[in-house]
């Protein structure tokens, strides 16, 4: 299975946070699954760090990707254009990008966001 972590899930996964559900944790650590983290997540984290709303555990974003064997998922023009066709259930631009990426790349999105459930994308709940 190919997975896409939303920002909360990525942060909880690298911190081994207890809020991560057993099902999500098992999917993330299953060596048969490829776990992607979007450039949109890096962008959101960078913005939140810059305005003082977020701090990461020791180490950089790229170090955490490598340490946890996550695969970076770049944003393509196709991803960006697909956002336009999404129903307006969700207003957050980062989440809308994750939804578009999950749809185009056929990824299962791991999220706690209830609004994302309204979209045609497979989900594992956190």
N, C-alpha and C positions, 0 to 999 in steps of 0.2 A: 504494500500500500504506500502511496506517496502522500505525505502529510505537509500541511502548511500551518505554522504556528502563528497565531495572532500575537500582538505585542505583549499582552499580559501573560499569555502562555509561555512565550519565550523567556520573559523575566522570571516567571515562577520555575520554569525548567532549569535555568542556569543556577538558581538559588535553592533548588530542591525544596520549594515552598510547600507546606502542607495543604494549601488550597488546591493544588493540582490533583484532580481525581485519579483514582487507581486506574481506570480505563485509559485516561489520557497518558498517564505516566508509563503504563505498559506499552502503549502504542509508540511513544517516543523512544523508549529504550530498546524496542524490538529491532534487532539487527537486520531483519528482512525489510524494514520500512526505510524509505528515504525521507528525511525530515528537512524541509525547506524553511528558510526564514527570508522574508521579502526585504528588498531594499526600502520598501515603505516603512518597515519596522525600524530600520536603522535611522531613517529620516525622522520618524516620530520620536524616537528616543533622543536623537540629537537636539531636536527642538525643546523637548521637555527638560533635558539636562541644562541647556543654555539658559532657560528661564528659571532654573532652580526647583522644578517640580519633580525631579527624578535624579537618583544616583544609582549607579550600577555597582554590583559587587566588585571586589578587586579584579582588575584585568580589563582589557578593552573589549569592545564589541567583537572585533575580528578574532581576538584570542578566544573569546567564549564560543564563537562559531566553530573554531578548530578544535577546541577542547572537547566539545560535545558532539563533534562530527556532524554538525548541521551543514546544510548546503545553502549557500547564498542564492537567492532568486532575484535577478535583475528585473527592473521594470522595463518593458518593451513598449513600443508605440502601439502595438496591438492591445496590450493590457490597458494603456491609457485611453484608447478610443473605446474600449468595451465598457468603461465606466459610464459613458453617456447613455447606454441602453439599459442600465440597471433601473428597476423601479425605485422610487424615492423613499423606501422604507427606512433607510439609514442616511443620515446627513454627514457623518464623519468621513472626510476624504480618504484617510488612511484605511479605514475598514472597507470602504467601497473599492479601493484598489485591491485589497486582499481578496474580496469576493470575486472581482473580475479575474484576478490571477488564478484563483482556485477553479473557476469555471473553465477558463481557457486551457490551463495546464492539467485539468482533471485531477485536482488535489482534494484531499479531505482536510477541511479546515478545523483546527482545534481551537475552540473559543469558549468564552463564558458569556458572550454578547447575545442576548435574547433576540435583538433585532435581526441578526444575521440568519436566524432560523427561518425568516420569512423568504429568503432567497433560495433559488434552485442550486444548492451546493451541499455536498455531503459534509456532515459535521460530527465531530466527537466533542462532547461537552466536557468542559473542565470541571 
